[in-house]
Amino acid sequence: FGYSVGGKLAIASISWPNEWVILVGSLLSTIGAGLQSLTGAPRLLQAISKDGIIPFLLPFSQSSARGEPLRALLLTGCICQLGILIGNLDYIAPILSMFFLMCYGFVNLACALQTLLRTPNWRPRFKYYHWSLSFVGLSLCITVMFMTSWYYALLAMLIAGIIYKYIEFRGAEKEWGDGIRGLALSAARYSLLRLEEGPPHTKNWRPQILILAKLTKDLVPKYKKLFTFASQLKAGKGLTIGVSVIEGDYSKSYGESHAAKQSLRRAMNEEKVKGFVDTLIAKNITEGISH
């Protein structure tokens, strides 16, 4: 990363006709790259802020009267100034390289996952594209990261993991699709298809308990301890499903059904029971139970 020989850049020492060709070229290239980043980075930051992916960045989604991302531009300028104040390119270059390599690696990972999950809106135009190429690109990015600096690589991965968990904890306002959730759905589909191959063995049997919850007028489960009792019956294993029947017509009782479902979910969370909840709209309780 820019180490010199005898106080001069190695490539400048062997340049023709003069070392200033490399020095001036490097200076102009650096200024051009800096201006390009200073132009694109604020708009990228503003776009991320508008999507609500990272909640604490929402103030930077505002634009000036001329449509310029002024707040994002000021933040980007401050970050650039901090890099300049470090005063040593050898300290900055490894950090920037890590995040660029991580960005390219995640792009390759996203392409591979989209292909393996067979996402309908993923249609690469490259004729010879294969998901293995994306995994090769991801592997090369990770390899170069650790070859360059293993501690900077671990630091960059830690920061990326913290950002991901923060987004997962706070929840994004817009959901663009999660590759990990897609993998979970594919695994669930594969497991369900495997279960159809034959009856389960007795040692693999787990209790599956259905709870018919009676609701009050406020759409709150009347006997919440039933969920705890069901959880104790299955000793923390198996499957618990809590359901309730709403009397009425579907077109008129949809909102009431949704509120009842949320109430059932809260009751299960309060009793620390893991499982599924659902509601059914029927003309009467008997018809709903026999559905």
Secondary structure as UniProt FT lines:
FT   STRAND          4..5
FT   TURN            6..7
FT   STRAND          8..9
FT   HELIX           10..13
FT   HELIX           20..51
FT   HELIX           55..61
FT   TURN            65..66
FT   HELIX           70..86
FT   HELIX           89..116
FT   TURN            117..118
FT   TURN            120..121
FT   TURN            127..128
FT   HELIX           131..148
FT   HELIX           150..170
FT   HELIX           179..195
FT   TURN            196..197
FT   HELIX           202..204
FT   STRAND          208..212
FT   TURN            217..218
FT   HELIX           225..233
FT   TURN            234..236
FT   STRAND          239..247
FT   HELIX           250..270
FT   TURN            271..272
FT   STRAND          276..282
FT   HELIX           285..289
//
